Amino acid sequence: MSPPGAAPLAALPLGAVLAGGTGSRLGGAKAIAPLAGRPLISYPLAALTAAGIEAMVVAKEETELPPLAAEVVREPGEPRHPLAGILAALRHAGERPLVVLACDMPLAEPALLAALAAAPEPLVVPAPGGRPQPLQARYSAVLVPALEEALAREEPLRRTVAALAPRLLGDAELARFGDPDRFLLNVNDAGDLRRAESLLHP
């Protein structure tokens, strides 16, 4: 039972850092790739914490992870698709609002994550320049049936998201949180790691 005045658990947002990818362009083990002396995954976890959002990690059984204080939820081994991680996170979250964040987005802006968590719509996706970024977005339990069907078809994630009529955050809304090229930076290879480090330590 919640203490008097406390928000019920179902209303408290949960953040899921997705770490189930192979990281092949980074030589594998993306979550532990070093960025400025810390594992890459530590940055999105810290951003969620700074946003006041309880954080967990969703990964495959064989995913190599550094020591973590966050709970680790294991997604199925197959298929290898981002929807597998999103669905595992949604099932774990139950009715709680869920913010999904890829482990290779180290410069996520806590204020944006908090705004995503507080949004009333079931699916809210940043879309700089009209390009949706579904791996830093807000999902809700009501989406599970449609996402399960899309995963069974192994449909591309962006196509799935577009079909669900999300609320898209355009350039004007995103500008309130800083530079989208920074907070939506996705680290896929060594060049991206170097860019992220230069932005962390200009």
Order of alpha helices (4+ residues) and beta strands (2+ residues): beta-beta-beta-alpha-beta-beta-alpha-beta-alpha-beta-beta-alpha-alpha-beta-alpha-alpha-alpha
